[in-house]
Amino acid sequence: MKKINKSFYKQWWFWLVLVALAVIALLTVFTMVKNSESYQAGKYRVYQTKITSVKSNSYYTWLLKGTTSAPNGSKIIVTPYSQSNLNYGFTAGESVAGAGWAKVSNGKFSVVVDPIGITNSVDPKSGDKTKTSILAVTNYQKKWTSPEISKNILKKAGKFGYTTLVVNGAMSRYIKSLSSKKKTTSSSSSSSSTAASSSSSTEAFSSADYRSDITYDSLARNPDQYKGQKVVYTGEVVQVLEGDDETDLRVAINGDYDDIVYVAFDPSIMNGSHILENDKIQFYGKSKGDYTYKVTSGTKITVPLVIAKKINDQGLLLMIMVNDMETLDFSRAPHQLQRLRRHLQRLFL
């Protein structure tokens, strides 16, 4: 009897091939979705990023470049990936221009990452590795100076995986040098040093002699007009550069990080006290015109320079409590204290 051949779709191998093709198709679709995925995190939309370049620069930080499907203006958030890291939940990235959020532009971004803020140590060693979450977020209104990241965002951050950052020898040596009281700053000019030293003279101080009616905009637009004027401002400390004979500050006037004043003063006016980053201060001093300095990217920025005669410091802990009162979670107190400890160790060890 002649054997009747089965139709090909009734053959076992046909179904095996069909299943294999289906699995491949599903994996392809999953991969495509995975590479462009985003999540709703409360009122925020969180996007995955792809890091295309990791470099260390002469400022002993990492410069990361990447891509994302997040829309223009989305903020780039950087924080440790592991919850066991004492800095988990605190932002460790900033824009290339410094003291502000890195943002997405045409699907690309650049962000500077501080090794002190991302590692699990105040004294990281060469070769130390840190798993790092880097994500883009829309509708994020918190100030860059408010360090704690919203919990809804953190819940989604782990879904995107991590980027491994490695501390190099130059970074390790630089961070260690920050604890030395003998460290001097190379970013202050000789003219500001002389002026700062003269500010510690025996001239009697009276707050009534200092003008509070000169706005930042007026001071920045007309530096020569107000040069030599005694002025008083209040602001948040963005950066502290300590030396034996002079301490320099970058101060955001009234908390506005677009309005920066460079403040130089003789450390003796603080009577042994140290000013820390994020402190809220009131400073009295003489306007000295413009001052130009370089930021992380090497770009030159010109801002008003004031030589301070007197500084009232309201302190770091107060700023943490005031700026973050809405998000302050006392169950995370060890993290807040760890942040303070990092500043204290950098200054006093």
C-alpha positions as CSV (number, residue, x, y, z in Angstrom):
1,M,0.0,0.0,0.0
2,K,1.3,3.4,-0.9
3,K,2.3,5.6,2.1
4,I,0.4,8.8,2.4
5,N,2.6,11.8,3.4
6,K,1.3,14.1,6.1
7,S,0.9,17.8,5.4
8,F,3.9,19.8,6.5
9,Y,1.9,21.7,9.2
10,K,1.1,18.3,10.8
11,Q,4.8,17.4,11.1
12,W,6.4,17.7,14.6
13,W,9.4,19.6,13.3
14,F,7.1,22.3,11.9
15,W,5.7,23.1,15.3
16,L,9.1,23.0,16.9
17,V,10.3,25.6,14.4
18,L,7.2,27.7,14.9
19,V,7.7,27.7,18.7
20,A,11.3,28.7,18.3
21,L,10.5,31.6,16.0
22,A,7.8,32.8,18.4
23,V,10.3,32.7,21.3
24,I,12.8,34.7,19.3
25,A,10.2,37.2,18.3
26,L,9.0,37.7,21.9
27,L,12.6,38.1,23.1
28,T,13.2,40.8,20.4
29,V,10.1,42.7,21.3
30,F,11.0,42.4,25.0
31,T,14.5,43.8,24.3
32,M,13.2,46.7,22.3
33,V,10.7,47.6,25.0
34,K,13.4,47.1,27.7
35,N,15.8,49.5,26.0
36,S,13.2,52.3,25.8
37,E,11.1,51.6,28.8
38,S,9.9,54.2,31.2
39,Y,7.7,54.1,34.3
40,Q,5.2,56.4,36.0
41,A,6.4,57.2,39.5
42,G,3.7,59.1,41.2
43,K,3.6,62.5,39.5
44,Y,6.9,61.8,37.8
45,R,7.9,59.9,34.7
46,V,11.1,58.0,35.0
47,Y,13.2,57.1,32.0
48,Q,16.1,54.7,31.4
49,T,19.4,56.1,30.3
50,K,22.3,54.6,28.3
51,I,25.8,55.7,29.2
52,T,28.0,56.1,26.2
53,S,31.1,57.6,27.8
54,V,32.7,57.6,31.2
55,K,35.8,59.8,31.8
56,S,37.5,61.2,34.9
57,N,38.6,64.9,34.6
58,S,41.1,67.2,36.2
59,Y,38.6,68.1,38.9
60,Y,38.7,64.6,40.2
61,T,35.1,63.8,39.3
62,W,33.5,61.6,36.6
63,L,32.1,63.1,33.5
64,L,29.4,60.9,32.1
65,K,27.7,61.2,28.7
66,G,24.6,59.3,27.6
67,T,21.4,59.1,25.7
68,T,17.7,58.6,26.7
69,S,14.3,58.8,25.2
70,A,13.2,61.3,27.9
71,P,12.0,64.7,26.6
72,N,14.0,67.8,26.6
73,G,14.5,69.4,30.0
74,S,14.2,66.2,31.9
75,K,16.5,66.1,34.9
76,I,19.3,63.6,35.3
77,I,19.4,62.0,38.7
78,V,22.4,60.0,39.9
79,T,22.4,58.0,43.1
80,P,23.9,54.7,44.4
81,Y,22.2,51.6,43.1
82,S,22.6,49.5,46.2
83,Q,20.4,50.3,49.2
84,S,23.2,49.2,51.5
85,N,25.2,52.2,50.4
86,L,24.9,54.9,53.1
87,N,24.5,57.5,50.3
88,Y,21.6,55.7,48.7
89,G,18.7,58.0,48.0
90,F,20.9,61.2,47.8
91,T,21.7,62.9,44.5
92,A,25.4,62.8,43.5
93,G,25.3,64.4,40.1
94,E,25.3,67.9,38.8
95,S,25.4,69.8,35.5
96,V,28.7,70.4,33.7
97,A,28.3,74.1,34.5
98,G,28.1,73.2,38.2
99,A,25.7,73.6,41.1
100,G,22.5,72.6,39.3
101,W,20.7,69.7,37.6
102,A,22.0,68.1,34.5
103,K,19.3,68.1,31.9
104,V,18.4,66.2,28.7
105,S,18.8,68.0,25.4
106,N,17.8,66.3,22.1
107,G,18.0,62.9,23.6
108,K,21.5,63.4,25.1
109,F,23.0,64.6,28.4
110,S,26.2,65.1,30.2
111,V,26.4,64.8,34.0
112,V,29.3,65.3,36.5
113,V,29.4,62.7,39.4
114,D,31.1,63.3,42.7
115,P,33.0,60.3,44.0
116,I,32.4,61.4,47.6
117,G,28.7,61.5,47.1
118,I,28.4,58.2,45.2
119,T,30.8,55.8,47.0
120,N,30.1,54.2,50.3
121,S,33.2,55.8,51.9
122,V,34.5,59.2,52.9
123,D,37.9,58.0,51.9
124,P,37.5,55.9,48.8
125,K,40.5,53.9,47.6
126,S,41.9,53.6,44.1
127,G,40.0,50.7,42.4
128,D,36.9,51.0,44.5
129,K,33.8,50.2,42.5
130,T,30.3,51.6,42.9
131,K,27.1,50.5,41.3
132,T,25.3,53.7,40.2
133,S,21.7,54.4,39.1
134,I,21.5,57.1,36.4
135,L,18.0,58.0,35.2
136,A,16.0,60.8,33.6
137,V,12.9,62.3,35.3
138,T,10.2,64.6,34.1
139,N,8.2,67.0,36.2
140,Y,10.8,67.0,39.0
141,Q,10.5,70.3,40.8
142,K,12.8,69.8,43.8
143,K,15.9,72.1,44.0
144,W,19.3,70.6,43.2
145,T,20.3,71.7,46.7
146,S,17.6,69.4,48.2
147,P,19.7,66.2,48.4
148,E,17.1,63.5,49.1
149,I,15.5,61.9,46.1
150,S,11.7,61.4,46.1
151,K,10.8,57.8,47.2
152,N,8.5,57.2,44.2
153,I,11.5,57.6,41.9
154,L,13.8,55.4,44.0
155,K,11.2,52.6,43.7
156,K,11.6,52.6,40.0
157,A,15.4,53.3,39.7
158,G,16.4,49.7,40.4
159,K,14.4,48.5,37.3
160,F,17.0,50.0,34.9
161,G,20.1,48.3,36.1
162,Y,23.3,50.1,37.0
163,T,26.5,51.6,35.7
164,T,29.7,50.7,37.5
165,L,32.0,53.6,38.3
166,V,35.6,53.0,39.4
167,V,37.7,55.4,41.6
168,N,41.1,56.1,40.2
169,G,44.3,57.0,42.1
170,A,44.0,60.7,41.4
171,M,40.5,60.9,42.8
172,S,41.5,59.0,45.9
173,R,44.5,61.2,46.6
174,Y,42.5,64.4,46.0
175,I,39.7,63.3,48.4
176,K,42.2,62.4,51.0
177,S,43.8,65.9,50.6
178,L,40.5,67.6,51.4
179,S,40.9,66.6,55.0
180,S,44.2,68.4,55.4
181,K,44.0,71.8,57.0
182,K,47.1,72.7,55.0
183,K,45.3,72.5,51.7
184,T,45.4,75.7,49.7
185,T,43.1,76.7,46.9
186,S,44.4,77.4,43.4
187,S,41.2,79.0,42.2
188,S,41.6,82.3,44.2
189,S,43.4,85.2,42.7
190,S,46.3,87.0,44.4
191,S,44.2,90.2,44.5
192,S,41.4,88.6,46.4
193,S,43.8,87.1,48.8
194,T,45.3,90.5,49.6
195,A,41.9,92.0,50.0
196,A,40.6,89.1,52.2
197,S,43.6,89.5,54.5
198,S,42.9,93.2,54.8
199,S,39.3,92.4,55.8
200,S,40.6,91.2,59.2
201,S,41.9,94.6,60.1
202,T,40.9,96.3,63.3
203,E,38.3,98.6,61.6
204,A,35.2,98.7,63.8
205,F,32.2,96.8,62.4
206,S,28.7,98.3,62.2
207,S,25.9,96.6,60.3
208,A,24.3,100.0,59.6
209,D,27.2,100.8,57.3
210,Y,26.3,98.0,54.8
211,R,23.7,98.5,52.0
212,S,20.9,95.9,51.6
213,D,19.2,97.9,48.8
214,I,21.6,96.8,46.0
215,T,20.0,93.8,44.3
216,Y,22.1,91.0,42.8
217,D,21.0,92.0,39.3
218,S,22.3,95.5,39.9
219,L,25.6,94.3,41.3
220,A,26.2,91.9,38.5
221,R,25.2,94.3,35.7
222,N,27.1,97.3,37.1
223,P,30.2,95.9,38.9
224,D,32.3,99.1,38.5
225,Q,29.5,101.3,39.7
226,Y,29.3,99.5,43.0
227,K,32.9,98.6,43.4
228,G,34.0,99.6,47.0
229,Q,30.5,99.7,48.3
230,K,29.7,97.9,51.6
231,V,27.0,95.4,50.9
232,V,25.1,92.7,52.8
233,Y,23.4,89.6,51.3
234,T,21.9,86.3,52.4
235,G,22.3,83.1,50.5
236,E,23.1,79.3,50.5
237,V,26.7,78.1,50.2
238,V,27.3,76.2,47.0
239,Q,31.0,75.5,47.4
240,V,33.7,76.0,50.1
241,L,37.4,76.3,49.3
242,E,39.5,76.5,52.4
243,G,43.1,77.7,52.7
244,D,45.4,78.7,55.5
245,D,45.1,82.4,54.8
246,E,41.9,82.7,52.9
247,T,38.6,80.8,52.5
248,D,36.5,81.3,49.3
249,L,32.8,80.6,48.9
250,R,30.3,80.4,46.1
251,V,27.0,81.6,47.5
252,A,23.6,81.4,45.8
253,I,21.8,84.7,46.8
254,N,18.5,84.0,48.4
255,G,18.8,80.4,47.3
256,D,18.8,81.2,43.6
257,Y,21.5,79.2,41.9
258,D,21.5,81.5,38.9
259,D,22.6,84.4,41.2
260,I,26.1,83.4,42.4
261,V,28.4,85.7,44.4
262,Y,32.1,84.8,45.0
263,V,32.9,85.5,48.7
264,A,36.5,85.7,50.0
265,F,37.4,86.2,53.6
266,D,40.1,85.7,56.2
267,P,39.3,82.5,58.2
268,S,40.1,84.4,61.5
269,I,36.8,86.2,61.3
270,M,35.0,82.9,62.0
271,N,36.8,82.4,65.3
272,G,37.7,78.8,64.5
273,S,34.3,77.8,63.1
274,H,34.0,76.3,59.6
275,I,31.4,77.1,57.0
276,L,30.0,74.0,55.2
277,E,28.3,73.5,51.8
278,N,24.5,74.1,52.0
279,D,24.8,76.4,55.0
280,K,22.6,79.4,55.0
281,I,24.7,82.5,55.7
282,Q,24.5,86.3,55.9
283,F,27.6,88.1,54.9
284,Y,28.8,91.7,55.1
285,G,31.6,92.9,52.9
286,K,33.0,95.2,50.2
287,S,32.1,94.7,46.6
288,K,35.3,94.3,44.5
289,G,33.8,94.2,41.0
290,D,34.0,91.0,38.9
291,Y,35.7,87.7,39.5
292,T,36.3,84.9,37.0
293,Y,36.7,81.3,37.8
294,K,36.6,77.9,36.0
295,V,33.9,75.3,36.5
296,T,34.1,71.6,36.2
297,S,33.9,71.6,32.4
298,G,36.7,74.2,32.2
299,T,34.3,77.0,31.2
300,K,35.0,80.4,32.6
301,I,32.3,82.1,34.6
302,T,32.3,85.7,35.8
303,V,30.4,86.7,38.9
304,P,30.5,89.5,41.5
305,L,33.2,89.3,44.1
306,V,32.7,90.4,47.7
307,I,35.4,90.5,50.4
308,A,33.6,89.6,53.6
309,K,34.2,91.4,56.9
310,K,31.6,89.5,58.9
311,I,29.6,86.3,58.3
312,N,26.6,84.9,60.2
313,D,26.3,81.2,59.7
314,Q,23.0,79.5,60.4
315,G,24.5,76.0,60.0
316,L,24.2,72.9,57.8
317,L,21.7,71.0,60.0
318,L,19.3,73.9,60.0
319,M,19.4,74.0,56.2
320,I,18.7,70.2,55.9
321,M,15.7,70.6,58.2
322,V,14.3,73.8,56.5
323,N,14.9,72.8,52.9
324,D,13.7,69.2,53.2
325,M,11.0,69.6,55.9
326,E,8.3,68.2,53.6
327,T,10.3,65.1,52.7
328,L,12.3,64.6,55.9
329,D,11.9,61.0,57.0
330,F,13.1,60.4,60.5
331,S,13.4,56.7,59.9
332,R,16.2,57.6,57.6
333,A,18.0,59.7,60.2
334,P,21.2,57.7,59.8
335,H,21.5,58.9,56.2
336,Q,21.1,62.5,57.2
337,L,23.7,62.1,59.9
338,Q,26.0,60.3,57.5
339,R,25.8,63.3,55.1
340,L,26.7,65.6,57.9
341,R,29.5,63.3,58.9
342,R,31.0,63.4,55.4
343,H,31.2,67.2,55.6
344,L,32.7,67.2,59.0
345,Q,35.3,64.5,58.2
346,R,36.4,66.4,55.1
347,L,37.0,69.5,57.1
348,F,38.3,68.3,60.5
349,L,40.1,65.0,60.0
